[in-house]
């Protein structure tokens, strides 16, 4: 299946020193995602991984990512590239939907949100179900996580986090600028609070070149 997308791909002028600061994108194509995450280009690519039930090929991922772009209003190219790169790293290129190493209860989605954020995310989307499921046990935390493991919510988690938990990086003239690797590193280290390594940079370079 090929998604038809609409691209503005023109730089919007924002009243910040008269500089052109962003490319605006309303959707990504399957071809672009296949170039960004080539290991998941084939629908059969998940059959050879250790967690086939959690794995998603790009044909599923692109639908969910485009749904998140529309739902959360994240249309700056730099932000979309950053979020896809973050999720690709955290999920092993869409292989994992829950934390396996070391296997923390309640941690998951393609962004591998820690349980405290999983609970907030589930409460925001499914308040009644999440309230009933919340508890301190491993089973309860995994039950809350299960509420947001469907494709749209799982791939949408990084977008929700940016807009609701790291809003200082969303739609800003000096944050997550298109094609800026240092902005991506800043977001990972200071916006997400995660560690930085060369693999994150390599993934970002591939995604940035593809989209």
C-alpha positions in Angstrom: 0.0 0.0 0.0 1.3 3.4 -0.9 0.1 6.5 1.0 -0.4 9.7 -0.9 0.9 12.6 1.0 0.6 16.4 0.8 3.8 18.3 1.3 4.3 22.0 1.6 8.1 21.6 1.7 8.4 25.3 1.6 10.1 27.2 4.2 7.7 29.3 6.4 8.9 32.7 7.3 8.6 33.3 11.0 9.1 36.6 12.7 12.4 35.7 14.2 15.1 37.9 12.7 13.5 37.3 9.4 15.0 33.9 9.1 13.4 30.9 7.4 13.4 28.4 10.2 11.4 25.4 9.2 10.0 23.1 6.5 6.4 22.2 7.2 5.2 18.6 6.3 1.7 17.2 6.7 2.6 13.6 6.1 5.4 11.2 5.1 5.3 8.6 2.3 5.9 4.9 2.6 8.9 5.3 0.1 10.4 7.9 2.5 10.0 5.6 5.5 11.4 2.7 3.6 14.5 4.7 2.9 14.7 5.9 6.5 14.2 2.4 8.1 15.2 0.0 5.3 15.2 -3.0 7.5 11.4 -2.8 7.8 10.7 -2.1 4.1 9.4 -5.6 3.6 6.1 -6.7 5.2 7.8 -10.1 5.9 10.8 -8.5 7.7 9.2 -9.1 11.1 9.1 -12.9 10.6 12.8 -13.3 11.3 13.0 -11.3 14.6 12.8 -12.6 18.1 9.6 -10.7 18.9 7.4 -11.0 15.7 4.2 -10.2 17.7 5.6 -6.8 18.6 7.3 -6.0 15.4 5.7 -3.7 12.7 6.8 -3.2 9.1 6.9 0.2 7.6 3.6 -0.2 5.9 1.9 -0.2 9.3 4.3 2.3 10.9 3.7 5.0 8.2 -0.1 4.9 8.8 0.4 5.4 12.5 3.1 8.1 12.2 0.9 10.1 9.8 -2.0 9.8 12.2 0.2 11.2 15.0 1.4 14.1 12.8 -2.2 15.1 12.2 -3.4 14.4 15.8 -0.7 16.3 17.6 0.0 19.0 15.0 3.7 18.2 14.7 4.4 19.4 11.2 7.9 20.8 11.4 10.2 18.6 9.4 13.0 18.7 12.1 10.6 17.5 14.7 9.3 14.7 12.6 12.8 13.5 11.7 13.8 13.7 15.4 10.8 11.7 16.6 11.1 9.0 14.0 14.9 8.7 14.8 14.2 8.5 18.5 11.6 5.7 18.0 13.7 3.8 15.6 16.5 3.7 18.1 14.4 2.9 21.1 12.4 0.2 19.4 15.1 -1.5 17.4 13.7 -0.3 14.1 10.1 -1.2 15.1 11.0 -4.6 16.5 10.1 -3.9 20.1 6.9 -2.5 21.7 7.8 -3.3 25.3 11.0 -3.1 27.2 13.0 -6.3 27.0 16.4 -5.2 28.3 16.3 -5.4 31.3 12.6 -5.9 31.0 11.2 -3.0 33.2 7.5 -3.4 34.0 5.2 -1.0 32.3 7.9 0.5 30.0 7.1 0.5 26.3 5.6 1.9 23.1 7.9 2.7 20.2 9.4 5.6 22.2 10.0 3.2 25.1 8.4 5.6 27.6 9.2 4.9 31.2 6.2 3.7 33.2 5.5 7.1 34.8 4.9 8.6 31.4 3.1 5.5 30.2 0.6 6.0 33.0 0.1 9.7 32.2 -0.3 8.8 28.5 -2.8 6.1 29.1 -4.7 8.4 31.5 -4.9 11.1 28.8 -6.2 8.7 26.2 -8.2 6.2 28.2 -8.9 7.8 31.6 -11.6 5.3 32.7 -9.7 2.1 31.7 -6.3 3.5 33.0 -7.8 4.4 36.4 -9.2 1.0 36.8 -5.9 -0.7 35.8 -3.4 1.5 37.7 -1.5 -0.2 40.6 2.0 -0.8 41.9 2.3 -4.4 40.9 4.1 -5.6 37.8 0.8 -6.9 36.4 -1.0 -3.6 36.9 1.8 -1.6 35.3 1.8 -4.0 32.3 -1.9 -3.8 32.1 -1.7 0.0 31.9 1.0 -0.2 29.2 -1.2 -2.6 27.2 -3.8 0.2 26.7 -1.3 2.1 24.5 0.4 -0.6 22.6 -1.8 -0.5 19.5 -0.1 1.0 16.5 -1.6 4.5 16.6 -0.9 5.0 20.3 2.4 3.3 20.3 3.9 5.3 17.4 2.0 8.4 18.7 3.7 8.3 22.1 6.8 10.2 21.0 4.6 12.9 19.5 2.5 13.1 22.7 5.7 13.4 24.8 7.1 16.3 22.7 3.9 18.3 22.8 2.9 17.6 26.4 6.1 16.9 28.3 8.8 18.7 26.3 6.8 21.6 24.9 9.9 23.8 25.1 11.1 22.0 22.0 7.9 22.0 20.0 7.3 24.7 17.3 10.2 26.8 18.5 12.5 28.8 16.2 15.7 27.6 17.9 14.8 24.0 18.6 14.7 20.9 16.5 15.5 22.8 13.4 15.4 21.0 10.0 18.6 19.3 9.3 20.3 20.2 12.6 22.0 17.2 14.3 23.0 19.3 17.3 19.3 20.2 17.9 18.5 16.5 17.9 21.2 15.7 20.4 20.0 18.5 22.6 16.5 17.1 22.5 17.6 13.5 23.4 19.9 14.6 26.2 17.9 17.5 27.7 14.4 17.1 26.4 14.1 13.3 26.9 16.8 12.8 29.4 18.3 9.9 27.6 21.9 9.0 26.8 23.7 9.9 23.6 25.8 7.7 21.4 27.0 7.4 17.8 24.2 5.0 16.9 21.6 7.7 17.6 23.5 10.1 15.3 23.8 7.5 12.5 20.0 6.8 12.7 19.2 10.5 12.6 21.4 11.0 9.6 19.7 8.2 7.7 16.2 9.5 8.6 17.1 13.1 7.9 18.4 12.1 4.4 15.2 10.1 3.6 12.5 12.5 4.7 
